[in-house]
Amino acid sequence: MRSFRLIGLILLVVSFDFLLNTEFALAQESVNTNSLNLQAILRDALQWIDSLGTVGAIAFIALYIIATVAFFPGSILTLGSGVIFGVVWGSLYVFIGATLGATAAFLVGRYLARDWVAGKIADNKKFAAIDQAVGREGLKIVLLTRLSPIFPFNLLNYGFGITGVSLKDYFIGSVGMIPGTVMYVYIGSLGGNLAMIGTETQPTNPTLQWAIRILGLIATVAVTVYVTRIARKALEEEL
């Protein structure tokens, strides 16, 4: 069964490569790295995590924290978690890893790399507006930027560190990552299930199961898009 999960992971990376490239194109505004090499490294790491069994969850969370601090693309890890852990546990592990990683980056930006972060975002008008709005309603702004990302996620974590938002508000605002996380993990789980077709582990009534999964995906995407649009409109009004 594990081999089919790995096949699903590879299939997943290929099928949703456009998602990775989109995110990575944004991240490259701040960090110049090789997309293909990073995808290969993270894919190999996920394969290793899948071989660990129950300990894999801890290793995955640790990897996600490191990836967030190091500006690695989170999409491939989020999608891969759906293949390895399924929707529920995958979403939970991604949320924990992303929240802890974002908090670590926030603290680094505030106390260790303040000048470097300030230089990276100095000419960004969107962040300047966010910086001003944070002074009025820190928690609300953090929550809205998580629900409607208008700034590269990894750099935004560092950027918030040089604003006046409190660590408490920043940490609580991380709940805004939940809709997008669930959507990506759900897509990942479908990639894993797709790899099971034609094997002994596929369900007895695959047509019904796939109908439920597709409907679930449509509903998840619809809710995420709806929430994102509302958040974007609210954020524009605040800024």
N, C-alpha and C positions, 0 to 999 in steps of 0.2 A: 504493500500500500504506500509505503514511503517513497518508492521509486515513482509512483504515479503523481504523488504530490510534487516531487521535483520537476517532473515533466510539466505539470500544471504551472509551476513557478516560471519555467522558461517560456511557456506559451503565454503566460500572463505578461511578462516583460515585453515580448514582441507585440502582442495584441494592443497593449495600451502604452506603447512607446511614445505616442504623441503627447500623452499626459506628462510623462517625464520630461520630454524635451521642452514643453511649455513652461513647466516650473523651473527647469534648469536655465532656460534662456533668461528668466527673470533674475535668478540667483547670480548669473554671470555678470550682472551689473556691478556686483561687489566683489566676486571671487572668480578668477579665471582658472578653471579646471577642465579636465578631459572627461566629457560626459560618458563616453563609452567605457572608459576604464573604471570610473566610479560605479557604473551600473554593473559591470562584471564583478567588481569587488564586493558590492553589497549583495548581489545574487549568490555568490559563493558563500558569503557569511550566512545568508538565510538557509542555504542548504546545510551548512554545518549546524545551525541552530535546530533545524528539523531533525537532525540525527541525535540530538541530546535528550529527547524525550521530555519528561516533566521539568527538567532543569532548563529547558530551552526558553521558557517564559522569562526567567531571570536574565538569561543571556540576551534575549531580544530587547528587553527594557534597557539594559546597560548599553547595548549597541545603539538604540534609538537616542539615548541621551548624548552619547559621543557624537553621533551623526549630526544632531541638532547644533551642538556647540561648534562642530567643525565645518559647518556650512554644507554638509552632504545633502543631496536631495532626499526628502522624506517620503516621496511618493512611492518609490519602489519598496521601501520597508513597510509602508502602510498596506499596499497591495499584497505584498508577500505574507503579511500577518493573516490576511484572509485565507490564503492557501494553507498555511500551516496550522492556525488555531481556530479558524472559523469566524463567523461574524461577531458573536457575543464576546468571546474571550479575546479575539483579535482586536476588537474595538477598545476593550478595556486596557490591554497591554500597550496599544499605541497611545491611548490617552495618557496613561501614566508616564510612559517614556517621553512623550512630547511635552507634557507639563513640567516634568523634572528637568528636561533638557532646556526648555525655554527659560525656566527659572534660573538655571545655572548660567545661561548666556546673559540674562538680565543682570545678574550679580557681577559677572565679568565686565560687562559694559559699564556698570556703575562704579566699580572699585578698581579694576585692573587695566582696562583699555579705553578709558573715557575719551582721551584725545584722539585715538585712532577711529573710534566710532563717530565722533563729532566730525572728523574730516570726511568720512564716507558719506554722511547724510547732509553735509553743509549746504549743498545746492539743490536739495530735494524739497520742492515747494509743498508737496503733500505732507511730508513729515513735519515741516515747519508749522503747518496748520494743525496737525495732530498734537504737536508739542504745546501749542497755545491752548487747545481744547482740553488737554489733559489737566491743566491747571484748574479748570472749572469742574469737570466731572471725570476723574481718572478712571474709575471702574467702568463707567458706561462706555467710554472711548475704547478702552482695552477690549471690552466685550464685543463692541461693534466691529473693530478691526479684525477680530478673530472670526466673526461670522461673515464678514465681507472683506477679504484680504485685498487691500489696494497697494500693498507694499510687500516685497519679498519676505516671507515668513521668518527665515533665519536671521536676516539683518534687522528686521523689526524687533526681534527679541533683544538684540544688543541696543538698538535705538531707544527702546523704552527705558533702558537703564540710565540714560542721561537726561530723562525728563523728570518731572516732579511727582510722578505717580508712585504711590507707596507699594512696597513689596506685597502687602496683603491684597490690595486691589488688583494688582497685576496677576497674582496667583489665582484669585477667584475668577478673574476675567477669562481664564483659560478654558472655562466651560464652553466658551463660544466655539471651540475647535470640534465639539462633538458632532454636529451635523455633517461636516465635511469628512471627518474621520470615519464615521459609519458608512458613508457613501463609498469611499475608497476601499474600505475593508470588504464591503459587500461585493464590489466588483472583483476583488481579489478572490473571494470565496467562490464566485462563479467560475473563475479561471481554474481553480482547483477541482471543482465539480465537473467541469468540461473534460478534464483529463481522465475522469473515471468512466466516461462513456465506453461501453464495450467491454468492461472488466467485470469480475465477479462481485465487486463491491458496489456496483450501481444499484439504485433502488428497484424494487419489484415493479413499480409503476412510474417509469422515468418521465413519461409525458406529463402526468399530473404534477410530479415534483418540479419539473422544469417550468411548467406554467405558473406555479406558485412562486418560484424563484424570480422569473421574469417580471411578474406583477409586483413582487417585493422590490425589485430593482427600480422599476418605473416609479413606484411610490416614494422610494428613498430619494431618488434624483429629483423628483418633483418637489418634495418637501424642502430639500436642500437648496434648490434654485429659488424657491419662493422665499425662504428665510433670508437667503443671501441678498435678494433684491430689496427686501424690506430693510435689512441692515444697511445696505449701501445707501439707500435713500435717507435713512436716519442719520448716517454718518456724514453725508454731504450737507445736511441741514445743520449739524453740529459744527462742521468745519467752516 
